[in-house]
Structure formats: C-alpha cells, structure tokens
Amino acid sequence: MPTPVVVVHGGVRVSAPRAEDPEADEEAVDRLRWIAQSAYRAMEAGGSALDAVELAVRLMEDDPRFNAGYGSALNLLGEVEVDASIMDGHRMRAGAVGGVKGVRHAVSLARAVMERTPHILLVGEGAREFARKLGLGGDDDLIHEKRAEYRRRVLEALRSGGGPKRLRSLLDLMPMYGVADTVGAVAVDSEGRLAAATSTGGLTLKLPGRVGDSAIIGAGTYASRTAACSGTGIGEAAMLVLGAYRVVKWIGDGKSPQEAAEEVLVEIHRTTGYAFGFISVRADGEIGVAQTGYGLFWAAGGDGWVEGGVKKERPKGLLT
C-alpha cells in the first residue's frame, strides 16, 4: 500500500547569501510546513495527488515571500512574466504555461491547459487570453514592493560597477544576482497516484520573453506511475539535461528518490556549473530532497506528521 505524502519546495539559493537571516528562514519553513499539511489534508478529504500539488503551489503563489504568482521576480523591463506546469503521472498528461503576464495562479492555468485543450504548453499573450476566457486572471497585479526594490538594488550595483566587469551573457549575471526561489510540489495519494507541479516568476533581470524549466515538462516538472519530481534553480541547466525526467526515470530504474535526485544534480553541476535542487517522491511514499546550491527550502507532510527545513548538505559526488 502506498503511503500518502506531499512534499513542497520554496526554492534553492543559487548563490551564497550576503547575510544569514535565521528568523526569516524559519518563517519561510514554517509556512512551507503549513502548506504541506494543508495539501495533505486536501487528499485526506478525498482529493487526488493532482489536487494536492495544485493547492500547494497556489498557496505559495499567494505568498510574496516566494518567487511565484504575487511576488514574482521582475524582468529587465520591470515586468512580471510567469511560468508553470503540472503533470498527472497516473494518466500521463500534462499542462504548462510560459511567459504569461497578469496571472496570479499560473499552476491552475497550466491545469486548465492540460484538461481543457489538446495542447501541453501555451505561452505569452495566447496563454493570457486563455486565462481571461476561463476567469483565471490575465490582469492580476503581481508586483510586490520587495521584488521591485530588489531589482532596483541589482541595477544600481551594476551601474556603479558592483557587478561583474565582463558579462558573456545574462547567464553570467544570474547566479550572482538572480533569485531562483521557484516553488513546487510533488505528491502520492492513497491510491498510489502521483503528481507534480512547479511555478515561478523566473530570474530577476531576465530578458522579456525568457521561459525557464518550470514551464518545460521533463525539465522542471515530471511525473509517472513510478515517481514524481519538481525542480528549482537556474532553469537553463535543467533544460539542457531534462533533469526532472531523469530523476523520475532513475527512480524507475531502481534508485531511491534521494539517490536519483543527487546523481542528476551532480550531473547538472558537472555539465553546466549551475546550482539546482529537486524534491521527489516514489509511489510507495519514499521521498528525496537534494540540492547543489546554498540551501533548499522544503517541507513534507503525511498522516499525523510534518517536517521541513533548509537543506544545506550537498551530494558527496559534487565537484567544488
């Protein structure tokens, strides 16, 4: 019999924090614990794993301390463009949206793409208009002052010479100043059905129109009848190796969720040099939480228990 569980993440730090703030970290972890419990209770009340991951991500999209929905990162023009995806492993179907403006709950729009269209991915204005027609937003205000202030400080640092002297591309800037606190959730319900969902505002100062791994099935989100996975970090890295798909596949090949997540993360780091993080769950309820950055915010909840924290340990095979 499967052991129902919900696992959530609130993002990974891709660069060393300039100053530790244990109180703020604990507040974020407490919020994630509550979200994991709330999503688990939704399954207890008769919801599916798919319902649970959607609810968990929606709750994080509502919370400006996370980079998704209201409180998303601002791009180079000071706008918010969000990405999200959701996948039902039991029925092998998925939906996603990318580079869409004005949608607070992008995960619900992604689910609508999955359930109400023959497509998997809608982007830009097409996704926005689809949201308007369904009453799922399209004109929501997503800008929170803390993100606007963060963008202003980054721009000031660059203009004053506080940034790197040479930039081959914006990707040289992102690990230094980008906030990669994407959110995500994975779950298995009492019937053994698996699901995963991921949502993000992307990277601060990203180019308008940039779409990251959170909208790409197999990169930032994947689920099967064996396992489910959601990722966070520099999205281009996961896109190059289809990270979430590989975690799920390796679990299916016999590795534990922790082993699979760690081994894929090491490969991502060796291939791209970028930090990343994964949460994963197997059909029997065993979970994995791993990262190669400076801390992954996570929590998990089940029958009568909840745990969480900031995962700072890195895989043993990581080259530093």
Buried (B, 14 or more C-beta within 10 A) or exposed (E): EBBBBBBBBBBBBBBEEEEEEEEEBEEBBEBBBBBBBBBBBBBEEEBBBBBBBBBBBBBBBBBBBBBBBBBBBBBBEBEBBBBBBBBBBBEEBBBBBBBBBBBBBBBBBBBBBBEEEEEBBBBBEEBBEBBBEBEBBBEBEBBBEEBEEBBEEBBEEBEEEEBEEEEEEBBEBBBBBBBBBBBBBBBBBBEBBBBBBBBBBBBBBBEEEBBBBBBBBBBBBBBBBBBBBBBBBBBBBBBBBBBBBBBBBBBBEEBBBBBBBBBBBBBBBEEBEBBBBBBBBBBBBBBBBBBBBBBBBBBBBBEEEBBBBBBEEBBEEBEE
